[in-house]
Amino acid sequence: MADIVTAAELEALQGMYGNTKAKTRPKDDNYIAGITAMDVVKSSSGKIQARIKVVILNEGDYFENTEYMYFNIGDEEGLAYFKGFCAVVGCELPENFVDIQPATAEFAAKFDGKLKITIKTNKENFRNIFVNGLHTDVS
């Protein structure tokens, strides 16, 4: 179970948060997913992470699976990719990092779009999920 991240821990990262530019890793699309939750937690090793819960919506190996994306937002590289993720999905980040938890939770609760994602499984059977953009249905 993940530990709660305190406001003081987030406040200590404010300088890095304000200076970090967004990054993304474009990949091939192979799944469509919806966001069901976003929160900020501590990993078992104590790292501050953004955790995004998605459900796979289209047929395939992971159909209807719940998967998680994690961004280590306690370091500049992870924070850059989290900001890139937020830019792609349309999640407006707050000015103050202390407000990240309620802002992301509120975004996830209201998100009704679909994401184009790639799922890569490594040799340890750990899945990495990459968001490539928003999916739009063609009717």
Contacts in CASP RR format, 6 or more apart in sequence:
PFRMAT RR
TARGET T0000
AUTHOR 0000-0000-0000
METHOD contacts of the structure
MODEL  1
MADIVTAAELEALQGMYGNTKAKTRPKDDNYIAGITAMDVVKSSSGKIQA
RIKVVILNEGDYFENTEYMYFNIGDEEGLAYFKGFCAVVGCELPENFVDI
QPATAEFAAKFDGKLKITIKTNKENFRNIFVNGLHTDVS
2 41 0 8 1.000
2 42 0 8 1.000
2 43 0 8 1.000
2 44 0 8 1.000
2 49 0 8 1.000
2 51 0 8 1.000
3 41 0 8 1.000
3 42 0 8 1.000
3 46 0 8 1.000
4 41 0 8 1.000
4 42 0 8 1.000
5 40 0 8 1.000
5 41 0 8 1.000
5 42 0 8 1.000
5 48 0 8 1.000
5 101 0 8 1.000
7 98 0 8 1.000
9 48 0 8 1.000
10 40 0 8 1.000
10 48 0 8 1.000
10 97 0 8 1.000
10 98 0 8 1.000
10 100 0 8 1.000
10 101 0 8 1.000
11 96 0 8 1.000
11 97 0 8 1.000
11 98 0 8 1.000
13 48 0 8 1.000
13 73 0 8 1.000
13 74 0 8 1.000
13 79 0 8 1.000
13 97 0 8 1.000
14 96 0 8 1.000
14 97 0 8 1.000
14 98 0 8 1.000
15 97 0 8 1.000
16 74 0 8 1.000
16 76 0 8 1.000
16 79 0 8 1.000
17 79 0 8 1.000
17 97 0 8 1.000
18 97 0 8 1.000
20 76 0 8 1.000
20 79 0 8 1.000
20 80 0 8 1.000
20 83 0 8 1.000
21 80 0 8 1.000
21 83 0 8 1.000
22 80 0 8 1.000
22 83 0 8 1.000
22 84 0 8 1.000
22 86 0 8 1.000
22 87 0 8 1.000
23 77 0 8 1.000
23 80 0 8 1.000
23 81 0 8 1.000
23 83 0 8 1.000
23 84 0 8 1.000
24 81 0 8 1.000
24 84 0 8 1.000
24 85 0 8 1.000
24 87 0 8 1.000
24 88 0 8 1.000
24 131 0 8 1.000
25 81 0 8 1.000
25 130 0 8 1.000
26 130 0 8 1.000
26 132 0 8 1.000
27 118 0 8 1.000
27 120 0 8 1.000
27 130 0 8 1.000
27 132 0 8 1.000
28 118 0 8 1.000
28 132 0 8 1.000
29 116 0 8 1.000
29 117 0 8 1.000
29 118 0 8 1.000
29 132 0 8 1.000
29 135 0 8 1.000
30 117 0 8 1.000
30 118 0 8 1.000
30 119 0 8 1.000
31 56 0 8 1.000
31 57 0 8 1.000
31 58 0 8 1.000
31 60 0 8 1.000
31 62 0 8 1.000
31 116 0 8 1.000
31 117 0 8 1.000
31 118 0 8 1.000
31 119 0 8 1.000
32 56 0 8 1.000
32 57 0 8 1.000
32 58 0 8 1.000
32 114 0 8 1.000
32 115 0 8 1.000
32 116 0 8 1.000
32 117 0 8 1.000
32 135 0 8 1.000
33 54 0 8 1.000
33 55 0 8 1.000
33 56 0 8 1.000
33 57 0 8 1.000
33 67 0 8 1.000
33 114 0 8 1.000
33 115 0 8 1.000
33 117 0 8 1.000
33 129 0 8 1.000
34 54 0 8 1.000
34 55 0 8 1.000
34 57 0 8 1.000
34 111 0 8 1.000
34 113 0 8 1.000
34 114 0 8 1.000
34 115 0 8 1.000
35 52 0 8 1.000
35 53 0 8 1.000
35 54 0 8 1.000
35 89 0 8 1.000
35 108 0 8 1.000
35 111 0 8 1.000
35 113 0 8 1.000
35 115 0 8 1.000
36 53 0 8 1.000
36 54 0 8 1.000
36 55 0 8 1.000
36 66 0 8 1.000
36 108 0 8 1.000
37 51 0 8 1.000
37 52 0 8 1.000
37 53 0 8 1.000
37 105 0 8 1.000
37 108 0 8 1.000
38 50 0 8 1.000
38 51 0 8 1.000
38 52 0 8 1.000
38 53 0 8 1.000
38 91 0 8 1.000
38 104 0 8 1.000
38 105 0 8 1.000
38 107 0 8 1.000
38 108 0 8 1.000
39 50 0 8 1.000
39 51 0 8 1.000
39 101 0 8 1.000
39 104 0 8 1.000
39 105 0 8 1.000
40 48 0 8 1.000
40 49 0 8 1.000
40 50 0 8 1.000
40 51 0 8 1.000
40 73 0 8 1.000
40 100 0 8 1.000
40 101 0 8 1.000
40 104 0 8 1.000
41 48 0 8 1.000
41 49 0 8 1.000
41 51 0 8 1.000
42 48 0 8 1.000
42 49 0 8 1.000
43 49 0 8 1.000
43 70 0 8 1.000
43 72 0 8 1.000
47 72 0 8 1.000
47 74 0 8 1.000
48 72 0 8 1.000
48 73 0 8 1.000
48 74 0 8 1.000
49 70 0 8 1.000
49 71 0 8 1.000
49 72 0 8 1.000
49 73 0 8 1.000
49 74 0 8 1.000
50 70 0 8 1.000
50 71 0 8 1.000
50 73 0 8 1.000
50 82 0 8 1.000
50 100 0 8 1.000
50 104 0 8 1.000
51 68 0 8 1.000
51 69 0 8 1.000
51 70 0 8 1.000
52 68 0 8 1.000
52 69 0 8 1.000
52 70 0 8 1.000
52 71 0 8 1.000
52 85 0 8 1.000
52 108 0 8 1.000
53 66 0 8 1.000
53 67 0 8 1.000
53 68 0 8 1.000
53 108 0 8 1.000
54 66 0 8 1.000
54 67 0 8 1.000
54 68 0 8 1.000
54 69 0 8 1.000
54 115 0 8 1.000
54 117 0 8 1.000
54 129 0 8 1.000
55 64 0 8 1.000
55 65 0 8 1.000
55 66 0 8 1.000
55 67 0 8 1.000
56 62 0 8 1.000
56 63 0 8 1.000
56 64 0 8 1.000
56 65 0 8 1.000
56 67 0 8 1.000
57 63 0 8 1.000
57 64 0 8 1.000
57 114 0 8 1.000
62 119 0 8 1.000
67 119 0 8 1.000
67 127 0 8 1.000
67 129 0 8 1.000
68 129 0 8 1.000
69 85 0 8 1.000
69 129 0 8 1.000
69 131 0 8 1.000
71 78 0 8 1.000
71 79 0 8 1.000
71 81 0 8 1.000
71 82 0 8 1.000
71 85 0 8 1.000
72 78 0 8 1.000
72 79 0 8 1.000
73 79 0 8 1.000
73 82 0 8 1.000
73 100 0 8 1.000
83 93 0 8 1.000
85 91 0 8 1.000
85 131 0 8 1.000
86 92 0 8 1.000
86 93 0 8 1.000
88 131 0 8 1.000
88 132 0 8 1.000
88 133 0 8 1.000
88 134 0 8 1.000
89 111 0 8 1.000
89 115 0 8 1.000
89 131 0 8 1.000
89 133 0 8 1.000
89 134 0 8 1.000
90 107 0 8 1.000
91 103 0 8 1.000
91 104 0 8 1.000
91 107 0 8 1.000
91 111 0 8 1.000
92 103 0 8 1.000
92 107 0 8 1.000
93 100 0 8 1.000
93 103 0 8 1.000
94 100 0 8 1.000
94 103 0 8 1.000
113 134 0 8 1.000
113 135 0 8 1.000
114 134 0 8 1.000
114 135 0 8 1.000
114 136 0 8 1.000
114 137 0 8 1.000
115 131 0 8 1.000
115 132 0 8 1.000
115 133 0 8 1.000
115 134 0 8 1.000
115 135 0 8 1.000
116 131 0 8 1.000
116 132 0 8 1.000
116 133 0 8 1.000
116 134 0 8 1.000
116 135 0 8 1.000
117 129 0 8 1.000
117 130 0 8 1.000
117 131 0 8 1.000
117 132 0 8 1.000
118 129 0 8 1.000
118 130 0 8 1.000
118 132 0 8 1.000
119 127 0 8 1.000
119 128 0 8 1.000
119 129 0 8 1.000
119 130 0 8 1.000
120 127 0 8 1.000
120 128 0 8 1.000
120 130 0 8 1.000
121 127 0 8 1.000
121 128 0 8 1.000
122 128 0 8 1.000
END
